[in-house]
């Protein structure tokens, strides 16, 4: 066997054993579960900016979320302007935002609802978007924390004002993102007390 083929086979075996093998563009079950298990809230970041490719991956992950009747009632704001990030963090009373190099604001787009005050399905949809982004951040070696905005009218109105958003966009969540400057141990939240098994 040639040296080239030997190196190639060793590389393929190493990749298989890493738990990161992808098949049909889908990550392996092991890697998905590891990302979920290892995700934790990160509130301290270095000054290193998040690369455009990683930002695009975060946005794609968010927009891949499910939504009721596929209405996709959302808009995402990707904020990398540091002065504006600082202004947003100060206005909303969320220090992690000011420390981040990237903040993604997940907004509900009320033009995609039925127009009534009772139609709040968009909040569930935006929650799914937010969680997708948090997991995608962990998968890319980034740190992130969900900064709640909805349902505090004071907070989401301040965010809307800083970002100069139209009235139909409601800031639902603000996700502070950056390269971690802390390494907290993920919490094991599994407990049978929170499970009802019907067999």
C-alpha positions in Angstrom: 0.0 0.0 0.0 1.4 3.4 -0.9 2.3 5.9 1.8 -0.4 8.3 0.4 -3.2 5.7 0.8 -2.0 4.8 4.3 -2.2 8.5 5.3 -5.6 8.9 3.7 -7.0 5.8 5.5 -5.6 7.0 8.9 -7.2 10.4 8.3 -10.5 8.9 7.5 -10.5 6.6 10.5 -9.6 9.5 12.8 -12.5 11.6 11.4 -14.9 8.7 11.9 -13.8 8.3 15.5 -14.1 12.0 16.3 -17.9 11.8 16.5 -18.2 14.7 14.1 -18.8 12.7 10.9 -21.6 14.0 8.7 -23.8 12.0 6.5 -26.1 13.7 3.9 -25.2 17.0 5.5 -26.6 15.9 8.9 -24.4 15.8 12.0 -24.1 12.5 13.8 -26.5 11.9 16.8 -23.5 11.9 19.1 -22.3 15.3 18.1 -25.8 16.8 18.3 -26.4 15.5 21.8 -22.9 16.6 22.9 -23.6 20.2 21.8 -26.9 20.2 23.6 -25.3 18.8 26.8 -22.4 21.2 26.7 -24.3 24.4 26.0 -24.1 26.8 28.9 -24.6 30.5 29.3 -21.4 32.5 28.7 -21.4 36.2 29.8 -17.8 37.1 29.4 -16.1 37.5 26.0 -12.7 38.3 24.5 -12.3 41.2 22.1 -11.9 38.8 19.1 -14.7 39.5 16.6 -16.9 36.7 15.3 -16.0 35.8 11.7 -18.6 36.4 9.0 -18.8 32.7 8.1 -19.7 31.9 11.7 -22.3 34.7 11.8 -23.9 33.4 8.7 -24.0 29.9 10.2 -25.7 31.3 13.3 -28.3 33.1 11.1 -28.9 30.0 9.0 -29.4 27.9 12.1 -31.9 30.4 13.5 -33.9 30.6 10.3 -34.1 26.8 10.1 -36.3 26.7 13.2 -39.9 25.4 13.0 -42.8 27.7 13.0 -46.6 27.3 13.3 -48.1 26.8 9.8 -44.6 27.7 8.4 -45.4 31.4 8.8 -41.8 32.2 9.8 -42.9 35.3 11.7 -39.5 36.6 12.5 -36.7 39.0 11.5 -33.1 38.7 12.7 -30.9 41.7 13.4 -27.1 40.8 13.4 -25.4 43.6 15.3 -21.6 43.9 15.1 -21.2 47.7 15.5 -19.6 48.0 18.9 -20.9 51.4 19.7 -24.5 50.3 19.0 -24.0 47.1 20.9 -22.9 49.1 24.0 -25.9 51.4 23.5 -28.3 48.5 23.4 -26.8 46.8 26.5 -27.0 50.0 28.5 -30.5 50.9 27.3 -31.9 47.5 28.2 -29.9 46.9 31.4 -28.2 43.8 30.0 -24.4 43.9 30.7 -23.5 40.8 28.7 -24.6 42.5 25.6 -22.1 45.3 26.1 -19.4 42.8 26.6 -20.1 40.9 23.4 -18.7 41.4 19.9 -21.9 40.2 18.3 -25.5 40.5 19.3 -28.3 38.8 17.4 -31.8 40.2 18.1 -34.7 37.9 17.3 -37.8 39.9 16.5 -41.3 38.8 16.0 -42.8 40.2 12.7 -46.4 41.0 13.5 -47.2 41.4 9.8 -46.9 37.6 9.6 -49.5 36.9 12.3 -53.3 37.2 12.0 -53.2 40.7 13.4 -55.0 40.1 16.7 -53.6 40.6 20.1 -54.4 36.9 20.9 -52.1 35.6 18.2 -48.9 35.0 20.2 -47.8 31.8 18.4 -44.9 34.0 17.1 -43.4 34.0 20.6 -43.0 30.2 20.5 -41.5 30.3 17.0 -39.0 33.0 18.1 -38.1 30.9 21.1 -37.2 28.0 18.7 -35.1 30.4 16.6 -33.3 31.6 19.8 -32.4 28.1 20.9 -31.1 27.1 17.5 -28.7 30.1 17.6 -27.5 29.2 21.1 -26.8 25.7 20.0 -25.1 26.8 16.8 -22.9 29.1 18.8 -21.7 26.2 21.1 -21.1 24.0 18.0 -18.8 26.7 16.6 -16.8 27.2 19.8 -18.5 30.5 20.6 -20.1 31.6 23.9 -23.6 33.0 24.1 -26.3 33.9 26.5 -30.1 34.5 26.0 -31.0 38.0 27.3 -34.8 38.1 27.7 -36.7 40.9 26.1 -40.3 39.8 25.6 -42.6 40.2 27.4 -41.2 43.3 29.1 -42.7 46.1 27.1 -40.2 48.6 28.6 -37.3 46.4 27.5 -38.4 45.5 24.0 -39.5 49.1 23.3 -36.0 50.4 24.4 -34.4 47.8 22.1 -36.7 48.8 19.2 -35.8 52.5 19.8 -32.0 51.8 19.8 -32.2 49.7 16.7 -34.7 52.0 15.0 -37.1 49.2 14.2 -40.6 49.6 12.8 -43.6 49.0 15.1 -44.4 45.7 13.4 -41.1 44.2 14.7 -41.1 43.2 18.4 -37.6 42.4 19.9 -38.3 39.0 21.5 -34.8 38.1 22.6 -31.3 39.5 22.4 -28.4 36.9 22.2 -25.0 38.2 23.3 -22.3 36.2 21.4 -18.5 36.1 21.3 -15.4 34.1 22.0 -15.6 32.9 25.6 -13.5 34.5 28.3 -14.8 32.1 31.0 -15.3 28.4 31.2 -18.2 27.5 33.4 -19.1 23.8 33.8 -22.4 23.0 32.1 -25.1 22.2 34.6 -26.6 18.7 34.6 -30.3 19.6 34.7 -31.7 16.1 34.3 -34.0 15.0 37.1 -36.7 12.5 37.1 -38.7 14.9 39.3 -39.4 16.9 36.2 -40.6 14.0 34.1 -44.0 12.3 33.9 -43.6 8.9 32.2 -46.8 7.4 30.8 -46.2 3.9 29.5 
